[in-house]
């Protein structure tokens, strides 16, 4: 397997965009969430592109796939946390739907990338 340049991968780029937006969003949450939901969402959002980047350093597709799977897991984790934030009224319905569409797109793109990665 030739190594990928993670900065050129659309899934990494989308992950970076989501992480940046996540930080803007979580700054609006109540202070008492700082060490709870805010911390969890920040870690999950950062983990999405970070795992992709780390995976590109691996010498085999099998190892790269493990990091992509971790990234995908973090995307599902972040989606769950987004739902919790919405249920707690930390964001409005329009913003929730916009972000849910973004994370679903990242999940689909990552899943497709995984499926098409040669062993």
C-alpha positions as MATLAB code, in Angstrom:
seq = 'XXXXXXXXXXXXXXXXXXXXXXXXXXXXXXXXXXXXXXXXXXXXXXXXXXXXXXXXXXXXXXXXXXXXXXXXXXXXXXXXXXXXXXXXXXXXXXXXXXXXXXXXXXXXXXXXXXXXXXX';
ca = [
       0.000    0.000    0.000;
       1.294    3.423   -0.876;
       0.854    5.904    1.933;
      -1.863    8.499    1.534;
      -1.352   12.216    2.028;
      -3.989   12.730    4.716;
      -4.323   16.452    3.944;
      -5.608   15.576    0.470;
      -8.237   13.121    1.717;
     -11.764   14.547    1.575;
     -12.736   12.594    4.710;
      -9.892   14.238    6.644;
     -10.815   17.697    5.322;
     -14.458   17.206    6.316;
     -13.324   15.982    9.735;
     -11.223   19.112   10.255;
     -14.188   21.303    9.297;
     -16.422   19.445   11.744;
     -13.870   19.725   14.553;
     -13.578   23.485   14.013;
     -17.332   23.923   13.982;
     -17.657   21.713   17.043;
     -15.407   24.038   19.047;
     -17.525   27.031   18.061;
     -20.682   25.150   19.032;
     -19.486   23.832   22.379;
     -18.335   27.309   23.459;
     -22.041   28.207   23.596;
     -22.924   25.362   25.984;
     -23.538   26.024   29.690;
     -20.429   26.270   31.883;
     -21.407   23.209   33.910;
     -20.962   21.097   30.755;
     -17.284   22.104   30.418;
     -15.947   18.836   31.854;
     -18.819   16.698   30.670;
     -20.495   16.968   27.292;
     -18.195   19.710   25.967;
     -15.099   17.684   26.764;
     -16.580   14.517   25.237;
     -17.691   16.273   22.048;
     -14.334   17.992   21.627;
     -12.433   14.721   22.020;
     -14.717   12.841   19.585;
     -14.602   15.586   16.977;
     -10.809   15.843   17.122;
     -10.498   12.062   17.011;
     -12.235   11.825   13.619;
      -9.515   13.501   11.496;
      -6.721   12.536   13.926;
      -7.296    8.814   13.413;
      -7.387    9.296    9.651;
      -4.079   11.156    9.763;
      -2.452    8.575   12.021;
      -3.723    5.742    9.844;
      -2.041    7.159    6.772;
       1.331    6.571    8.425;
       0.768    2.816    8.514;
       2.474    0.589    5.988;
      -0.451   -1.736    5.228;
      -4.083   -1.258    4.316;
      -5.051   -3.613    7.129;
      -3.491   -1.291    9.696;
      -4.885    1.816    8.000;
      -8.376    0.281    8.090;
      -8.182   -0.052   11.884;
      -7.624    3.685   12.207;
     -10.422    4.415    9.752;
     -12.701    2.217   11.855;
     -11.672    4.192   14.947;
     -12.440    7.415   13.087;
     -15.839    6.068   12.094;
     -16.508    5.059   15.691;
     -15.697    8.583   16.824;
     -18.095    9.951   14.210;
     -20.904    7.805   15.631;
     -19.914    8.847   19.144;
     -20.028   12.523   18.163;
     -23.435   12.056   16.513;
     -24.760   10.582   19.769;
     -23.397   13.526   21.732;
     -24.962   15.926   19.232;
     -28.338   14.267   19.821;
     -27.874   14.661   23.579;
     -26.960   18.337   23.142;
     -30.076   18.860   21.023;
     -32.257   17.054   23.559;
     -30.865   19.384   26.239;
     -31.778   22.390   24.051;
     -28.160   23.512   23.567;
     -28.810   24.063   19.859;
     -31.869   24.703   17.727;
     -33.479   22.256   15.328;
     -32.040   23.860   12.171;
     -28.471   23.749   13.492;
     -28.996   20.195   14.737;
     -30.250   19.024   11.338;
     -27.395   20.780    9.544;
     -24.786   19.136   11.792;
     -26.482   15.766   11.697;
     -26.359   15.878    7.891;
     -22.647   16.750    8.064;
     -21.795   13.869   10.385;
     -23.900   11.434    8.340;
     -21.985   12.506    5.238;
     -18.665   11.940    7.018;
     -19.845    8.512    8.178;
     -20.902    7.511    4.663;
     -17.706    8.821    3.076;
     -15.538    7.034    5.635;
     -17.497    3.796    5.214;
     -17.110    3.964    1.449;
     -13.408    4.735    1.743;
     -13.024    1.717    4.033;
     -14.955   -0.536    1.640;
     -12.795    0.521   -1.306;
      -9.426    0.299    0.430;
      -7.505   -2.612   -1.039;
      -5.987   -5.204    1.302;
];
